[in-house]
Structures are given as structure tokens and as C-alpha cells.
Amino acid sequence: MSTEQRLTPDDLDALTYPDPPERLRKRLTVAAAVAVLGPGAIVASANIGSGEMIFASRGGAVFGYALIWAFAVSAVAKAALAYSFNRYTVVTGEHPMARWAVLFRGPRGWFTLLMGVVSILAVPSWVGGLGISIGDLMGTIFTGSGALWATGLIVLSGILSWFGGYARLEKAQTVIVGFMLLAIAVSVVVLQPDWLAALAGLVPNVPEYNAWVGEAYPAVTERPVWLEVATYLGAVGGGTYDYIGYAGMMREKRWGMLGRRDQVALGERLARVSHTERLPLSTDAEQVARAKAWSRAPLGDTVLSFAAIAVFATMFMLNGASLLAAEQLIPDENDTLTFQAQFLTAVHPTLEYLYYVAVFFAFFGSLYAFWELYTYTAFETLAPVFTKVRLAGQRRVRPWMYLYILVASLALVWTVGELVIIVTPASVLGGLLTSGLFCLAILWTEKKVLPESHRLTRPGRWWVLLSGILLTFLGVVSTWELLA
């Protein structure tokens, strides 16, 4: 029986997988990981604009080298969430949000809607926050207010995303941002950070604001230390607003069960599996081997993308600690991107222009990617609960999500107008609290609905469990600080 034909009566009892590529049949290698790198690159690219370039630099300036451990731990924990979330999608052929709509007792879809709505509410914060950051920089370089520039860039990115007119700019972005990151790596060597202090920063500790921060930036020290740290941790690696859409984009890769040609029929079949049943996945030895092989695709995608996030965050933080802290400068208010130009001018003065061009492409590229990514986030939240949305498809949600992002993000630009303030609630709730709950929920889901042969390995379960506990704890503490 072909594994990619329409469902047959026998197939309903034991769903089977398409044949995986040979490179996934064996142990995962770097070459195999590079070959499957896809959706994770979008998350990594988006984080260059916020998590690393802004918040890692700010963390280095505010706390010195003491916070390096936090960025590393955050990247590892977020990677656990991304991998477990995407792996479930690839192995089962359904989005975790779809299973949660029927798995949790109570009104149908309450957990899916709760987690999804919190994530959707955070979306305009990142669009508006990144918009005002690049807008302020453009206003400094040229003329005009940051809000006006932000408005124009947000609208332009939305139009290009709607009509798909960014292909050439995207290629240029990859090259230019790549050169900038190479220059940043060189600048780390040129600036000669305190490597012993950096190594000490890998040991978990409760950081304190640098002594000069209270005098030079009193508004910064008014924020509780853990709320400041939580903003960074929530920003690095993204949040559930990213991961819901990230897993939805797995369909474009057609990995695992998503590679079957009967996706509509398969989706309807899985939607009818009740909360008391296990998913009808074949436990034949060959099918189990195929499932494990396909699970290496999201693993490779996740490992490479989050390794890049960790490396980039560390480089920007080292430069923030060695240069910005020495000059008592903090990326803040209307200067969230201004001072980082010195990272490149430390290598050569003319690289200042590379910085400005690269920042524009990095941030505009992130704005462009957000529109489609977050449309998937909305669809994967609503489709499991509302049949009409599921049958209509992601394209039906698209115009409404675009309108929501446009109106809400511009409202934040013109009323709040400062990145850190705009994104703090989104970072704490979506980047920490719900991220931790997602880790715990996916483990429980696997135990309830997957055959044991299709679940995460024991080390994988511990990775996700510890990450879930950590992110949930940090989220609870940070939410308390936010509301206090």
C-alpha cells in the first residue's frame, strides 16, 4: 500500500509515513541538519533584530558579563520547546493546538484558545516595537520622527508581504546581515573582552545593575532586576506567538506525516479522535524507524537555528559589556539601535555604514516575516475550535490578521512609542510563562495520545521537562513583578 494515497479502511487503524530521505535514516550530522534547515532560520533571523542586537547588547551594558548564563539557558530551554512542539507536528500530522482542543476537559478548545489568544495579543507588541526601533534610527540618520518612519516601514512591510514582493530584498538581506555578523565576530576580538569575567558569567547568579546605571539612567533602575532580566529571556529565541506559527509552517516542509498527500482527509480523521483515544499511528518496526528518522528533521532545524541564536546573543552581549558599559551607554528609549554602531567602527570607521544598512535589512526583514508567521499563529489557534476556519484554510484568516496587526501595532507606536515598554508584557507572558506551560503540556500530550515508541526519548523528556519548569517559574515570578 502506498503511504501517500488516500486513506483506506486499513489505513484508518494504522497511519503510515512516507519514506524519509536517506540522510535522515542515520545519525543526525551537521550536513543533514544544514540540509533540513528551514523554518528555524526564520525564528533565528527575527531574533537577530530584537533578542540579540538590542536586548543582548543592553544586557551587557546594564549587567556586564554577569548575565551570559541567562542567555545560554534561555536558548537551550526555548530550543526544547521548539523541538518538542515541531516534532509532535511532524510525527502525528496534526498541530499540538489541534490536539489540545479536545484533550483538556471542559469546554471544547478552552486551553487552545487561552494559550493562543495570549500569544496573538502579544503579536502587535513585536511589530510595533521593532518598527519604532528602526524608525527612531532612521529619524536619527535622516530627518523626521521615529513614529512616522515606523509607520511607513510597518505599512510597507505589510504590503510587500501581502503581495509577496520581497524576494530580491530577502536575498540582499541575507548577504548584508551575514557580513555584519562576521564584522561583529571580528569586533569581539578587537574589543578584547574580559574573558575570565565572561567565563564567570556562565555560572548562574542573581545579577545587579552596574553601579553607574542609577546615575546615568535612573529610569532603568526603577525596573525590578528580574523584570529587566525576564524581558531579555523572553525576547531571546522568541515565544509562543512564534512557535505556534513555526509549527504550522512545518506543513510547507512536508516532513513526516505532513508529507502524505491526503492532508485534508487525515486532518479530519485526527480531529475525530476523542480525548480518551490514542492516535492511530502504526507501531510496525519499519514505521517506527521512519518516525524516528523524520523526527531528526525538526531536531536539526532546531539545533542549528538556536545555536545561531546563542552565538549571536553572546557576541552582542560581550560587546555590550566591553564597550557600552565602559562608555556608560545603554540601548534605551529612542536609542535602542544607535550605540551598537560602535561595535563595527571598532574594527574600521567605514563599517558604520554597513551597520546602518544591515540593521535596516535585519529589522525590515523581521517585520516582513512577522505578517505571514503570525497569520499561521492565528490560524492554528482558531482552526481546531472553529470548523469553518479549519475548512476555509489559512488564507481566510489572513486579511483579518493583517488588519489587526496593522491597527494594533501602529496604535502602540503612536501611544507608547518605546521598545522596552512595548514588548515587556509580551516577552514575559509569551516568551516565558506560556512557553513553560507549552513544554509541560506537550509532554502530557505525548503520554496521553502517542504510542510509547513514538514519544520523545528519556533524555528528550528530561530536556523538555526541566525547560518547562524553568520557563514557567521565571514566567510566574516575572508576571508578579510586572503586576506589582
TAVEN-V586163 format. One record per backbone hydrogen bond with DSSP energy under -1.0 kcal/mol. NH is the residue of the N-H (numbers start at 1). CO is the residue of the C=O. Records with the same first field share a line. If there is no record, write none. Layout:
# TAVEN-V586163
NH=CO  CO
This chain:
# TAVEN-V586163
12=8
13=10
15=280
24=21
25=22
33=29
34=30
35=31
36=32
41=38
43=39
44=40
45=41
46=42
47=43
48=44
52=47
53=48
54=50
55=50
56=51
57=52
58=54
59=55
60=56
61=57
62=58
63=59
64=60
66=63
68=65
69=201
71=67
72=68
73=69
74=70
75=71
76=72
77=73
78=74
79=75
80=76
81=77
82=78
83=79
84=80
85=81
86=82
87=83
88=84
89=85
90=86
91=87
92=88
93=89
98=95
99=95
100=96
102=99
103=99
104=100
109=101
110=107
113=109
114=110
115=111
116=112
117=113
118=114
119=115
120=116
121=117
126=122
127=123
128=124
129=125
130=126
131=127
132=128
133=129
134=130
135=131
136=132
137=133
138=134
139=135
140=136
141=137
142=138
149=145
150=146
151=147
152=148
153=149
154=150
155=151
156=152
157=153
158=154
159=155
160=156
161=157
162=158
163=159
164=160
165=160
170=166
171=167
172=168
173=169
174=170
175=171
176=172
177=173
178=174
179=175
180=176
181=177
182=178
183=179
184=180
185=181
186=182
187=183
188=184
190=186
191=187
195=193
198=194
199=195
200=196
201=197
202=199
203=200
210=62
213=210
216=212
217=213
220=217
221=217
223=220
228=224
229=225
230=226
231=227
232=228
233=229
234=230
235=231
236=232
238=235
240=430
242=239
243=239
244=240
246=242
247=243
248=244
249=245
250=247
251=248
252=249
254=250
257=90
258=255
259=256
260=257
266=262
267=263
268=264
269=265
270=266
271=267
273=270
277=274
279=449
281=279
282=15
288=284
289=285
290=286
291=287
292=288
293=289
294=290
295=291
296=293
297=294
299=295
300=296
301=297
302=298
303=299
304=300
305=301
306=302
307=303
308=304
309=305
310=306
311=307
312=308
313=309
314=310
315=311
316=312
317=313
318=314
319=315
320=316
321=317
322=318
323=319
324=319
325=320
327=323
329=324
335=332
341=338
342=339
343=340
344=341
345=341
346=342
347=344
348=344
351=348
352=349
353=350
355=351
356=352
357=353
358=354
359=355
360=356
361=357
362=358
363=359
364=360
365=361
366=362
367=363
368=364
369=365
370=366
373=369
374=370
376=372
377=373
378=374
379=375
380=376
382=378
383=379
385=382
386=382
390=386
391=387
392=388
393=389
396=393
398=394
401=397
402=398
403=399
404=400
405=401
406=402
407=403
408=404
409=405
410=406
411=407
412=408
413=409
414=410
415=411
416=412
417=412
422=418
423=419
424=420
427=423
428=424
429=425
430=426
431=426
433=428
434=429
436=432
437=433
438=434
439=435
440=436
441=437
442=438
443=439
444=440
445=441
446=442
447=443
448=444
449=445
450=446
454=451
455=452
461=457
462=458
463=459
464=460
465=461
466=462
467=463
468=464
469=465
470=466
471=467
472=468
473=469
474=470
475=471
476=472
477=473
478=474
479=475
480=476
481=477
482=478
483=479
484=480
